[in-house]
Every structure is written in C-alpha cells, then in structure tokens.
Amino acid sequence: MRRFRNRSLAALTALGALALSGCGAEAHTPGDRAAPGPSGRTVTAHQLMRLTTVHEETGMTLLEGPVFGADGRLIVVDVTAPPGKPKVMSVDVRGKKARTLFTDDRGAYTSAQFSPYDGRLYLSDFANGEIVSLAPGGGDRRTFFTGEVGGARMQPDDIAFDRDGNLYVSDSLGLTTGEARGRVVRVDRDGGAATVLADGLAATNGISFDVGYRGLWISELTENRISYLPVDGRPGAAGRHTAVRVDGGVAQTDSIAVDADGNLYQGLHGRPAMAVYDRCGERLATVEVPARAGGLESATNVAITPGGTKAYMTVSGPAGGYLYAFEAFAEGIRQSNGG
C-alpha cells in the first residue's frame, strides 16, 4: 500500500549468501510482447473490467491484494472504501461480475491471502494495526493479531505465509513521517508470539517468499529497492541485503509476487505498470496498460492463476479501480496469489 492523499489519511486514519541456481538461464517469454529493450520487453495488459469508482468520502479508490480462492473466484480489497461500501470483493473473472464479500465501519484493508493452515482469508488492516481473518465466504470476522510488537504498534501492509501457516508481515511503520522505521514481523500461526525479523526499513511494502521458502523478497517504497531476507533456519535478520534497485522514476515500489520460475513481479505506485525481474535481478519486462487508458496511476499487485499463466493486475486512479490481464512468464503458485 502506498502513501495516501492527505484527505484519505484523515478519513481512514540484514551479510549472507543468496542461494540461487540457474542465473542467466533463458526465461519464459509471455505472449503479446514487443522487441527487447534495455529494460526488457514491454508486455501489454488488457482491461478486463472496472470494479470501483472514486469514493466521494475518501477522494479515491485503491485496489489491492488479489488472491484466488478455492472456488476460482478472485478476491480483491479496496483500501479506501468507506463504511458500507465493499471493502473485500469476490470477482468472477470469466463472467466479469463482482459481489461484496465483506465490509465494516472501521478497517482499511491493504492485502489478502488464504492461510495454508486453517484455510481462512487473512487481511491486513493498516488503519488499526491489526491482522484479521474471515471465513472463505466472508463471514465470521476474527481478530488474529493486535497490539504492540517490539514496543510499537504495526502499520501492516502486505502479508505472506510460510508452509506451516506462520504469518510474515511488511510493517510500514514510519511511512507517514518519512522515517526508516519499517519492519518485517513474524506472527506464529496461532496469533500468539510476534517477532521482529528486520527493522530500519524504508516504508516496507511488498513481501513474498521465494520459490523454496528460503527467504523473503521485501520492497521498500521510499527507497525504490527490493531487499532479500533469508529466513530458513535463521532466528533473525542476519543476511539481509539489497537485491534489486528499481528505476521507478516518479513511481515507487509497491507489492511483490513470485511465479513458479522465481521471477518477481514488482508493482509500481505512481505509474500503472509492473516491473518484472528474474531471481538474479535482471529486468525481464515492464507490464504496461495501454497508453490510451487515462486516469490510472498505480498497478499495485497481481495474482497469477494457480497452475496457469493468466495474470490479473489491480490498477487504480481517478478513473476508478480496474482489473487488467496479461500472460505471466511462468505458472502461478502460492507466492503469486495474494499478499
């Protein structure tokens, strides 16, 4: 999640080696591409549907957290939806129809992901510093975690689960003040113990495990960089390093997804596009919406169909909140489905 406009804010209130193999190998090539350039290919995304319009109460709409449920429907959150409007939506991407899955009068939900442990849908509530969960159908809201961690309440942005269902949170602490106080927090799957794995980050935003669950890819919004944090067998933040420096121009690094080949899909706030890198940091492509699609400012996140290559990107701006589709570089896995 990115920096809110002032009116919306008021309304809502690390040296280790990265064990990589196959670097330099030829990557999968998506369809609908232009000739390679210095920053990889250009992949054109196609508009699937508009989900939301700008909310009068908050002055914007901001789609995030796309994740496929077991029923094949795509779950999407609208961060700035006011009370009573759909805050979590369930989308039939084939029929191009959406329905409200959940709303309330307090939360600003910035991500969504299903737990491999209990099958529930988990949401990060940026406004209240909480992680909540819902039954897959949208009911039975529960507070999974709330309170301080390491002496400070979180500003949870994105989330990722390990194989056992423990939760990893990108804590964007310091975003509103411009201080590098961001953290990565691990919460046990029962919602009990919470541990700070890394701190001193610049507005921690995207977070995703690599394919082997050895470490976490973390984007830092205000530094336009992607860091790598080994976690396999490590109790803390030892070995964190800068992995990719993103040439974003006016845009900033948002959420991260990872496909079956280990490629990173880096969302951009401030530009309706995504930057795609291989696991060695080489830029493979830029996913763009057509130039004629005006009124769009951010492409925050993407979900790739599990076992398939159709990708659905959340794109927002003054024109509204949209889903755009494109062919991914490799198949979708858990790391490219929510967060």
C-alpha positions as CSV (number, residue, x, y, z in Angstrom):
1,M,0.0,0.0,0.0
2,R,1.2,3.4,-0.9
3,R,1.1,6.9,0.6
4,F,-2.5,8.0,1.0
5,R,-3.5,11.5,0.0
6,N,-4.0,13.8,3.0
7,R,-7.8,13.7,2.8
8,S,-7.8,9.9,2.7
9,L,-5.4,9.6,5.6
10,A,-7.6,11.7,7.7
11,A,-10.6,9.7,6.7
12,L,-9.0,6.3,7.4
13,T,-6.8,7.3,9.9
14,A,20.4,-7.8,7.5
15,L,25.5,-10.4,5.2
16,G,24.5,-13.9,3.9
17,A,24.6,-15.6,0.6
18,L,21.6,-15.8,-1.5
19,A,21.5,-19.4,-2.7
20,L,20.4,-19.1,-6.3
21,S,20.8,-21.5,-9.1
22,G,20.4,-21.2,-12.8
23,C,21.1,-17.4,-13.0
24,G,21.5,-16.3,-16.6
25,A,19.3,-19.1,-17.9
26,E,16.7,-18.2,-20.6
27,A,13.5,-17.1,-19.1
28,H,10.0,-18.0,-20.1
29,T,8.5,-15.5,-22.6
30,P,5.0,-14.2,-22.2
31,G,2.7,-13.5,-25.1
32,D,1.9,-10.1,-26.6
33,R,5.3,-8.6,-26.3
34,A,7.4,-6.0,-28.1
35,A,11.1,-6.3,-29.1
36,P,13.5,-6.5,-26.2
37,G,14.9,-3.1,-24.9
38,P,17.4,-2.1,-22.3
39,S,14.9,-2.8,-19.6
40,G,13.5,-6.0,-21.0
41,R,10.3,-6.4,-23.1
42,T,7.1,-4.5,-22.9
43,V,4.1,-6.6,-22.1
44,T,0.7,-5.0,-22.8
45,A,-2.0,-5.8,-20.3
46,H,-5.6,-5.7,-21.4
47,Q,-8.5,-4.3,-19.5
48,L,-10.8,-6.9,-18.0
49,M,-13.3,-4.9,-16.0
50,R,-13.8,-1.9,-13.8
51,L,-14.6,-2.8,-10.2
52,T,-14.8,0.6,-8.4
53,T,-15.2,4.3,-8.9
54,V,-13.7,7.0,-6.8
55,H,-15.4,7.3,-3.4
56,E,-16.7,10.7,-2.5
57,E,-16.0,10.1,1.2
58,T,-12.3,9.3,0.8
59,G,-11.5,11.0,-2.5
60,M,-10.0,7.9,-4.2
61,T,-10.3,4.2,-4.8
62,L,-7.3,1.8,-4.4
63,L,-7.5,-1.9,-5.3
64,E,-5.1,-4.3,-3.7
65,G,-4.5,-7.9,-2.5
66,P,-5.7,-10.0,-5.4
67,V,-5.9,-13.7,-4.4
68,F,-7.7,-16.7,-5.9
69,G,-9.9,-18.7,-3.6
70,A,-10.6,-22.4,-3.8
71,D,-13.8,-21.6,-5.7
72,G,-11.8,-20.0,-8.5
73,R,-13.1,-16.5,-7.8
74,L,-10.6,-13.6,-7.3
75,I,-10.7,-11.8,-4.0
76,V,-9.8,-8.1,-4.2
77,V,-9.7,-5.4,-1.5
78,D,-10.4,-1.7,-1.9
79,V,-8.2,0.1,0.6
80,T,-10.0,3.4,0.7
81,A,-13.6,2.1,0.6
82,P,-15.7,4.0,3.2
83,P,-18.0,2.2,5.7
84,G,-20.8,0.4,4.0
85,K,-19.1,0.1,0.6
86,P,-17.4,-3.2,-0.5
87,K,-14.1,-3.4,1.3
88,V,-13.5,-7.0,0.1
89,M,-14.9,-8.2,-3.2
90,S,-15.3,-11.6,-4.8
91,V,-14.9,-11.5,-8.6
92,D,-15.9,-14.0,-11.3
93,V,-13.2,-13.1,-13.8
94,R,-14.8,-15.2,-16.6
95,G,-18.2,-13.7,-16.1
96,K,-16.8,-10.3,-15.3
97,K,-19.1,-9.9,-12.3
98,A,-18.3,-8.9,-8.8
99,R,-20.1,-9.1,-5.4
100,T,-19.4,-7.8,-1.9
101,L,-17.7,-10.3,0.3
102,F,-17.1,-8.2,3.3
103,T,-17.4,-4.6,4.7
104,D,-17.3,-2.9,8.0
105,D,-17.2,0.6,9.5
106,R,-13.5,0.7,10.7
107,G,-10.9,-1.2,8.6
108,A,-8.6,-0.1,5.8
109,Y,-7.6,-3.4,4.3
110,T,-4.4,-3.4,2.2
111,S,-3.8,-7.1,1.4
112,A,-5.5,-10.5,1.4
113,Q,-4.2,-14.1,1.5
114,F,-5.6,-17.5,2.4
115,S,-3.8,-19.4,5.2
116,P,-2.4,-22.9,4.3
117,Y,-3.0,-23.8,8.0
118,D,-6.7,-23.1,8.5
119,G,-7.9,-22.0,5.1
120,R,-9.3,-18.7,6.3
121,L,-8.9,-15.4,4.5
122,Y,-6.4,-13.1,6.2
123,L,-6.5,-9.3,5.8
124,S,-4.1,-6.6,7.0
125,D,-5.8,-3.6,8.5
126,F,-3.5,-0.7,8.0
127,A,-5.7,1.8,9.8
128,N,-6.0,-0.1,13.0
129,G,-2.7,-2.0,13.1
130,E,-4.3,-5.4,13.1
131,I,-4.5,-8.7,11.2
132,V,-8.0,-10.1,10.9
133,S,-9.4,-13.2,9.3
134,L,-12.6,-14.2,7.6
135,A,-14.3,-17.4,6.7
136,P,-13.8,-18.1,3.0
137,G,-17.4,-16.9,2.4
138,G,-16.7,-13.5,4.1
139,G,-18.3,-14.1,7.5
140,D,-17.0,-14.9,11.0
141,R,-14.6,-12.0,11.3
142,R,-11.9,-12.6,13.9
143,T,-9.0,-10.5,15.1
144,F,-5.9,-12.7,14.6
145,F,-3.3,-10.2,15.9
146,T,-3.4,-6.8,17.5
147,G,-1.3,-4.8,19.9
148,E,2.4,-3.7,20.0
149,V,5.4,-5.6,18.6
150,G,8.8,-4.6,20.0
151,G,7.3,-1.5,21.6
152,A,5.3,-0.2,18.6
153,R,2.0,-1.0,17.0
154,M,2.3,-2.2,13.4
155,Q,1.1,-0.5,10.3
156,P,0.7,-3.8,8.4
157,D,0.7,-3.6,4.7
158,D,1.2,-6.9,2.9
159,I,1.4,-10.5,4.2
160,A,2.9,-13.8,3.3
161,F,2.5,-17.3,4.8
162,D,5.2,-20.0,5.2
163,R,4.3,-23.6,4.6
164,D,3.2,-24.1,8.2
165,G,0.9,-21.1,8.3
166,N,3.1,-18.7,10.2
167,L,2.4,-15.2,9.0
168,Y,5.0,-12.7,7.8
169,V,4.0,-9.0,7.7
170,S,5.5,-6.0,6.0
171,D,5.2,-3.3,8.7
172,S,5.2,0.1,7.0
173,L,5.9,1.9,10.3
174,G,7.4,5.3,9.6
175,L,5.6,5.8,6.3
176,T,3.6,8.9,7.3
177,T,6.6,10.5,9.0
178,G,9.2,9.7,6.4
179,E,11.4,7.8,8.9
180,A,13.1,4.5,8.1
181,R,11.3,2.5,10.8
182,G,9.8,-0.2,8.7
183,R,9.9,-3.8,9.8
184,V,9.3,-7.4,8.9
185,V,7.3,-9.1,11.6
186,R,6.7,-12.8,12.0
187,V,3.5,-13.9,13.8
188,D,3.0,-17.5,14.9
189,R,0.1,-19.3,13.2
190,D,-1.9,-19.3,16.4
191,G,-1.7,-15.5,16.6
192,G,0.4,-15.6,19.8
193,A,4.1,-14.7,19.7
194,A,5.2,-11.9,17.3
195,T,8.9,-11.3,16.4
196,V,10.6,-8.5,14.6
197,L,12.9,-10.1,12.0
198,A,14.2,-6.9,10.4
199,D,13.9,-3.2,11.1
200,G,15.2,0.1,9.9
201,L,13.5,-0.4,6.5
202,A,12.2,2.4,4.3
203,A,8.4,2.0,4.4
204,T,8.2,-1.8,4.0
205,N,5.6,-2.7,1.4
206,G,5.7,-5.8,-0.7
207,I,6.6,-9.1,0.8
208,S,6.8,-12.6,-0.7
209,F,8.7,-15.8,-0.2
210,D,10.9,-17.1,-2.9
211,V,10.0,-20.4,-4.5
212,G,11.9,-22.6,-2.0
213,Y,10.7,-20.7,1.1
214,R,14.4,-19.9,2.0
215,G,13.9,-16.2,2.2
216,L,11.7,-13.2,1.7
217,W,11.7,-10.6,-1.0
218,I,10.8,-7.2,0.5
219,S,10.1,-3.9,-1.3
220,E,10.9,-0.6,0.4
221,L,8.5,2.0,-1.0
222,T,10.5,5.2,-0.3
223,E,13.9,3.8,-1.4
224,N,12.7,2.0,-4.6
225,R,14.6,-1.1,-3.7
226,I,13.9,-4.8,-3.2
227,S,15.7,-6.5,-0.3
228,Y,16.2,-10.2,0.3
229,L,15.9,-11.6,3.8
230,P,17.0,-15.2,4.5
231,V,14.7,-16.8,7.0
232,D,15.2,-20.6,6.6
233,G,16.8,-21.7,9.8
234,R,17.6,-18.1,10.9
235,P,16.0,-16.6,14.0
236,G,16.6,-13.0,13.0
237,A,17.6,-10.7,10.2
238,A,21.2,-11.8,9.5
239,G,22.0,-11.8,5.8
240,R,19.6,-9.1,4.6
241,H,20.8,-7.3,1.6
242,T,19.7,-5.1,-1.3
243,A,18.8,-7.4,-4.2
244,V,17.4,-5.0,-6.8
245,R,17.4,-1.3,-7.2
246,V,14.3,-0.3,-9.1
247,D,14.5,2.6,-11.6
248,G,11.0,3.8,-11.0
249,G,11.2,7.5,-12.0
250,V,8.1,9.1,-10.4
251,A,6.9,5.7,-9.3
252,Q,7.6,3.8,-6.1
253,T,7.9,0.1,-5.3
254,D,4.6,-1.5,-4.1
255,S,3.6,-5.1,-3.7
256,I,5.6,-8.2,-4.9
257,A,4.5,-11.5,-6.4
258,V,6.7,-14.5,-7.4
259,D,5.9,-17.1,-10.1
260,A,7.0,-20.8,-10.4
261,D,10.3,-19.8,-12.0
262,G,11.2,-17.4,-9.2
263,N,10.5,-14.3,-11.3
264,L,9.5,-11.2,-9.3
265,Y,6.5,-9.0,-10.3
266,Q,7.1,-5.6,-8.7
267,G,4.0,-3.4,-8.5
268,L,4.5,0.4,-9.0
269,H,2.7,3.2,-7.2
270,G,2.7,6.3,-9.3
271,R,2.6,4.5,-12.7
272,P,0.1,2.0,-14.0
273,A,2.8,-0.7,-14.6
274,M,4.7,-3.6,-13.1
275,A,8.5,-4.3,-13.4
276,V,9.4,-8.0,-13.8
277,Y,12.8,-9.3,-12.7
278,D,14.3,-12.8,-12.7
279,R,15.6,-14.2,-9.4
280,C,19.1,-12.9,-10.3
281,G,17.9,-9.3,-10.5
282,E,17.8,-9.0,-14.3
283,R,14.9,-6.9,-15.6
284,L,12.9,-9.1,-17.9
285,A,9.9,-6.9,-18.8
286,T,7.6,-4.0,-18.0
287,V,3.9,-4.8,-17.9
288,E,2.1,-1.7,-19.1
289,V,-1.6,-0.7,-19.6
290,P,-2.3,0.8,-23.0
291,A,-1.3,4.5,-23.3
292,R,-4.9,5.4,-24.2
293,A,-6.1,4.2,-20.8
294,G,-6.1,7.6,-19.0
295,G,-6.8,8.3,-15.3
296,L,-4.8,5.4,-13.9
297,E,-1.9,6.0,-11.5
298,S,-0.9,2.7,-9.9
299,A,-0.6,-1.0,-10.5
300,T,-0.3,-2.3,-7.0
301,N,-0.3,-6.1,-7.2
302,V,-1.0,-9.2,-9.3
303,A,-2.4,-12.7,-8.9
304,I,-1.4,-15.4,-11.3
305,T,-3.9,-18.2,-11.8
306,P,-2.6,-21.2,-9.7
307,G,-1.1,-23.7,-12.2
308,G,-1.8,-21.3,-15.1
309,T,-0.2,-18.2,-16.6
310,K,-3.1,-15.8,-16.8
311,A,-2.3,-12.9,-14.5
312,Y,-4.7,-10.3,-13.1
313,M,-3.3,-6.9,-12.1
314,T,-5.0,-4.4,-9.8
315,V,-4.8,-0.9,-11.3
316,S,-6.3,2.3,-9.8
317,G,-6.5,6.0,-10.3
318,P,-9.0,8.9,-10.8
319,A,-10.7,6.8,-13.5
320,G,-11.5,4.1,-10.9
321,G,-10.3,0.7,-9.9
322,Y,-9.7,-1.9,-12.6
323,L,-8.5,-5.4,-13.3
324,Y,-6.1,-5.8,-16.2
325,A,-5.0,-9.2,-17.5
326,F,-1.8,-10.4,-19.2
327,E,0.2,-13.6,-19.7
328,A,2.8,-14.2,-16.9
329,F,6.3,-15.5,-17.5
330,A,5.6,-18.8,-15.6
331,E,2.8,-20.5,-13.7
332,G,1.2,-19.2,-10.6
333,I,2.0,-20.6,-7.2
334,R,1.1,-19.6,-3.6
335,Q,3.7,-16.8,-3.8
336,S,1.9,-15.2,-6.8
337,N,-1.5,-15.5,-5.3
338,G,-2.3,-12.8,-2.7
339,G,-0.3,-10.8,-0.2
